[in-house]
Amino acid sequence: MKKIHLIFAVALLGAVVLLGACKKETTGNPPSADFTVAGDTTGGTITMGTYDQYALTNASTNAVSWHWDFGNDSSSTLQNPILWYPQSGSYTLTLIVKNEDGATNKITRKVKVLDRYMKQVQITGFAPLMPLGHSLAHASLWAVIRLGQSGVGYPFPATDNQSFNAPIIYQSPVVSSADSTQLPYSFTIPGSILVNFAALMNFDNNSFTDSEPSNIGYGLELYAQDSTGVYLVSSSYFFYYVSGSGAIRWPVADIQRDIFVMQYANVQVNCDYE
């Protein structure tokens, strides 16, 4: 009987040793998922506009890999990716981190993405950006917003006094006997015209050719009429009128104050976020 007990004890000891050899060592440091968003101080819902780009800074600990799920069928394994969305809506941003042992942890934040809508157009001046050879004081003025379609060719204007025939999406009422002391002239845009921010961003002077330019995007223009005819005073389509010009700027893009401004020369479009 003693021999049987000894054999059993040896077998049990061998099993313990074998289990100890197969057991995987762990670091004892589980991962912790965390990140910050550039410009965000609330830690709550991230609010941004379409195509806005926010830098994500990974603040996770004990992690060796990162998986970002942006909630719109796109993802990234970069440690510090850029957050942006081409479509408005509500999304859930998720960061999943993993440590060397394969243990995971995650954190989520809600994201609200807003569009921009045109609300008001202003005529801010009427000094011509091309040499017309006469004064426009007391002339009739009106502003025009055009939007060229991507991939559509528009014949180059035959004269400096003509624009590309891109569709007009808004034309302001006519200001009669314009007086510089009354500037700016402001007009409410009826309804809400969605700003195609992709078209605004992708405006490229270098796309112009002498035959058929394409992808000309938005055009902010000012027209005048006096006793001698109708004149194109300024146009964001014509970069050669003023050195360094040729693109619409957005000098104000403040989603916290609900203000977005499109601007070129004598025409300004005030927008909000919705």
C-alpha positions as CSV (number, residue, x, y, z in Angstrom):
1,M,0.0,0.0,0.0
2,K,2.9,2.4,0.7
3,K,4.2,1.8,-2.8
4,I,0.9,2.8,-4.4
5,H,0.7,6.0,-2.3
6,L,4.3,6.9,-3.3
7,I,3.5,6.4,-7.0
8,F,0.3,8.6,-6.7
9,A,2.2,11.4,-4.9
10,V,4.9,11.4,-7.6
11,A,2.3,11.6,-10.4
12,L,0.5,14.4,-8.6
13,L,3.7,16.4,-8.2
14,G,4.5,15.9,-11.9
15,A,1.1,17.3,-12.9
16,V,1.6,20.3,-10.7
17,V,5.0,21.0,-12.3
18,L,3.6,20.5,-15.8
19,L,0.7,23.0,-15.1
20,G,3.2,25.5,-13.7
21,A,5.3,25.3,-16.9
22,C,2.3,25.8,-19.2
23,K,0.9,28.8,-17.3
24,K,1.5,32.1,-19.2
25,E,3.2,34.8,-17.3
26,T,1.3,38.1,-17.2
27,T,2.6,41.7,-16.6
28,G,-0.1,42.5,-14.2
29,N,-0.8,45.8,-15.9
30,P,-4.2,45.8,-17.6
31,P,-4.6,48.4,-20.4
32,S,-6.6,51.6,-19.9
33,A,-8.2,53.4,-22.9
34,D,-8.3,57.2,-23.1
35,F,-7.9,60.0,-25.6
36,T,-8.3,63.7,-26.0
37,V,-9.7,65.8,-28.9
38,A,-7.9,69.0,-30.0
39,G,-9.8,72.0,-28.8
40,D,-12.3,70.0,-26.7
41,T,-12.4,70.9,-23.0
42,T,-15.8,69.4,-22.0
43,G,-15.3,65.7,-22.3
44,G,-18.9,65.3,-23.5
45,T,-20.3,65.1,-27.0
46,I,-17.9,66.2,-29.7
47,T,-19.5,68.7,-32.0
48,M,-18.0,69.5,-35.3
49,G,-18.8,70.4,-38.9
50,T,-18.6,68.2,-42.0
51,Y,-15.0,67.9,-43.2
52,D,-13.6,69.6,-40.1
53,Q,-10.4,67.8,-39.0
54,Y,-9.8,67.3,-35.3
55,A,-6.6,65.7,-34.0
56,L,-7.1,62.8,-31.7
57,T,-4.4,62.3,-29.1
58,N,-4.1,58.8,-27.6
59,A,-3.8,59.0,-23.8
60,S,-4.1,55.2,-23.2
61,T,-1.7,53.4,-20.9
62,N,-0.2,49.9,-21.0
63,A,-1.4,49.5,-24.6
64,V,0.6,48.2,-27.6
65,S,-2.2,48.4,-30.2
66,W,-5.1,50.7,-30.9
67,H,-8.3,50.3,-33.0
68,W,-10.5,53.3,-33.7
69,D,-14.1,52.8,-34.9
70,F,-15.5,56.1,-36.1
71,G,-19.1,54.8,-36.2
72,N,-19.5,55.4,-40.0
73,D,-18.0,52.1,-41.4
74,S,-14.5,53.5,-41.2
75,S,-11.7,52.7,-38.8
76,S,-8.0,53.3,-38.1
77,T,-5.2,51.5,-36.3
78,L,-3.0,54.6,-36.0
79,Q,-2.1,55.7,-32.6
80,N,-3.2,59.3,-33.2
81,P,-5.5,59.6,-36.2
82,I,-7.5,62.6,-37.5
83,L,-11.2,62.7,-36.8
84,W,-13.4,63.9,-39.7
85,Y,-16.8,63.1,-41.3
86,P,-18.1,63.8,-44.8
87,Q,-21.7,63.5,-43.7
88,S,-23.7,65.2,-41.0
89,G,-25.3,63.0,-38.3
90,S,-24.8,61.4,-34.9
91,Y,-21.9,58.9,-34.5
92,T,-20.3,56.9,-31.7
93,L,-16.5,57.1,-31.6
94,T,-14.8,54.0,-30.0
95,L,-11.2,53.4,-29.1
96,I,-10.3,49.8,-28.2
97,V,-6.7,49.2,-26.9
98,K,-4.9,46.0,-26.2
99,N,-1.8,45.2,-24.1
100,E,0.9,42.6,-24.7
101,D,-1.1,39.9,-23.0
102,G,-4.1,40.4,-25.3
103,A,-6.2,42.1,-22.6
104,T,-8.4,44.8,-24.0
105,N,-10.2,48.0,-22.8
106,K,-12.3,50.6,-24.6
107,I,-13.8,54.1,-24.3
108,T,-16.5,55.7,-26.4
109,R,-17.6,59.3,-27.1
110,K,-20.6,60.6,-28.9
111,V,-20.0,62.8,-32.0
112,K,-22.5,65.3,-33.5
113,V,-21.6,66.4,-37.0
114,L,-23.4,69.5,-38.4
115,D,-23.9,71.0,-41.9
116,R,-23.5,74.7,-42.8
117,Y,-26.4,76.7,-44.2
118,M,-26.3,80.1,-46.0
119,K,-28.5,82.6,-44.2
120,Q,-27.4,86.1,-45.4
121,V,-25.4,87.7,-48.2
122,Q,-23.8,91.0,-47.9
123,I,-22.3,93.5,-50.4
124,T,-19.4,94.9,-48.4
125,G,-17.9,97.2,-51.1
126,F,-18.1,98.1,-54.7
127,A,-14.6,99.2,-55.7
128,P,-14.0,97.2,-58.9
129,L,-11.3,94.5,-58.9
130,M,-10.7,95.1,-62.6
131,P,-10.1,98.4,-64.4
132,L,-13.6,99.4,-65.6
133,G,-12.4,102.9,-66.5
134,H,-15.2,104.7,-64.7
135,S,-16.8,105.1,-61.3
136,L,-19.6,102.8,-60.1
137,A,-20.9,105.4,-57.6
138,H,-24.7,105.5,-57.8
139,A,-24.8,102.4,-60.0
140,S,-27.1,99.5,-59.4
141,L,-25.5,96.5,-57.7
142,W,-26.4,92.9,-57.0
143,A,-24.6,89.9,-55.6
144,V,-24.5,86.4,-57.2
145,I,-23.6,83.0,-55.8
146,R,-22.8,80.3,-58.3
147,L,-21.9,76.6,-57.9
148,G,-20.2,74.7,-60.6
149,Q,-20.8,71.0,-60.7
150,S,-17.9,68.6,-60.2
151,G,-16.7,67.1,-63.5
152,V,-18.7,69.5,-65.6
153,G,-16.8,71.6,-68.2
154,Y,-17.6,75.3,-68.4
155,P,-16.3,77.2,-71.4
156,F,-13.9,80.0,-70.5
157,P,-15.6,83.4,-70.7
158,A,-15.0,85.2,-74.0
159,T,-14.4,88.6,-72.2
160,D,-13.3,89.9,-68.8
161,N,-16.8,91.1,-68.3
162,Q,-18.4,87.7,-68.4
163,S,-18.3,84.8,-65.9
164,F,-18.4,81.1,-66.2
165,N,-22.0,79.9,-66.9
166,A,-22.1,77.8,-63.7
167,P,-25.6,77.6,-62.2
168,I,-26.7,80.6,-60.1
169,I,-28.0,79.3,-56.7
170,Y,-28.8,82.7,-55.3
171,Q,-29.0,86.3,-56.6
172,S,-29.6,89.2,-54.3
173,P,-32.1,92.0,-54.8
174,V,-30.8,95.0,-56.8
175,V,-29.4,97.9,-54.8
176,S,-30.3,101.1,-56.7
177,S,-28.0,104.2,-56.6
178,A,-25.4,102.5,-54.4
179,D,-23.9,104.6,-51.8
180,S,-20.6,103.5,-50.0
181,T,-21.7,105.2,-46.8
182,Q,-24.6,102.7,-46.6
183,L,-22.4,99.6,-46.7
184,P,-22.8,96.8,-46.0
185,Y,-26.0,96.0,-47.9
186,S,-27.5,92.9,-46.3
187,F,-30.1,90.4,-47.7
188,T,-31.6,87.4,-46.0
189,I,-31.4,84.3,-48.1
190,P,-34.9,82.7,-48.2
191,G,-35.0,79.2,-47.0
192,S,-31.7,77.4,-46.1
193,I,-29.2,76.7,-48.8
194,L,-26.8,73.9,-47.8
195,V,-23.1,74.8,-48.1
196,N,-21.4,72.1,-50.1
197,F,-18.2,72.2,-48.1
198,A,-16.4,69.7,-50.3
199,A,-16.9,72.0,-53.3
200,L,-15.7,75.0,-51.2
201,M,-12.5,73.2,-50.0
202,N,-11.6,71.7,-53.4
203,F,-11.7,75.0,-55.3
204,D,-8.5,75.0,-57.4
205,N,-7.3,77.8,-59.6
206,N,-5.0,75.4,-61.4
207,S,-8.0,73.6,-62.8
208,F,-8.6,76.5,-65.2
209,T,-7.7,76.0,-68.9
210,D,-8.4,78.1,-71.9
211,S,-11.0,75.7,-73.2
212,E,-13.1,73.9,-70.6
213,P,-12.3,74.3,-66.9
214,S,-13.8,71.8,-64.5
215,N,-14.5,71.6,-60.8
216,I,-14.7,75.4,-60.4
217,G,-16.8,75.1,-57.3
218,Y,-18.4,78.2,-55.8
219,G,-18.3,81.6,-57.3
220,L,-19.0,84.8,-55.3
221,E,-19.6,87.6,-57.6
222,L,-20.7,91.3,-57.7
223,Y,-22.4,92.9,-60.7
224,A,-23.1,96.6,-61.4
225,Q,-25.2,98.4,-64.0
226,D,-25.0,102.0,-64.9
227,S,-25.9,104.1,-68.0
228,T,-23.2,102.4,-70.1
229,G,-24.2,98.8,-69.4
230,V,-23.7,95.8,-67.0
231,Y,-20.3,95.0,-65.5
232,L,-18.8,92.1,-63.6
233,V,-17.1,94.0,-60.7
234,S,-15.5,91.0,-58.9
235,S,-15.6,87.2,-59.2
236,S,-13.8,84.6,-57.1
237,Y,-13.5,82.6,-60.4
238,F,-11.0,85.0,-61.8
239,F,-7.8,84.8,-59.9
240,Y,-5.9,87.1,-62.2
241,Y,-7.9,90.2,-61.3
242,V,-6.0,90.6,-58.0
243,S,-2.6,89.1,-57.2
244,G,-2.9,86.4,-54.7
245,S,-6.7,86.1,-54.9
246,G,-8.7,83.5,-56.6
247,A,-10.3,81.5,-53.8
248,I,-13.1,82.0,-51.4
249,R,-11.9,82.2,-47.8
250,W,-13.8,81.3,-44.6
251,P,-12.2,83.7,-42.1
252,V,-14.8,82.8,-39.4
253,A,-15.6,79.1,-38.7
254,D,-16.8,79.0,-35.1
255,I,-19.2,76.2,-34.3
256,Q,-19.4,77.2,-30.7
257,R,-20.8,80.6,-31.7
258,D,-22.8,79.1,-34.6
259,I,-21.1,81.3,-37.2
260,F,-19.5,80.4,-40.5
261,V,-18.5,83.0,-43.1
262,M,-17.7,82.6,-46.8
263,Q,-16.0,85.6,-48.2
264,Y,-14.4,87.0,-51.4
265,A,-13.7,90.6,-52.2
266,N,-17.0,92.5,-52.1
267,V,-19.3,89.6,-51.3
268,Q,-19.7,87.9,-48.0
269,V,-22.1,85.0,-47.1
270,N,-23.0,84.5,-43.4
271,C,-23.9,80.9,-42.5
272,D,-24.8,78.9,-39.4
273,Y,-24.5,75.3,-38.4
274,E,-27.5,72.9,-38.3
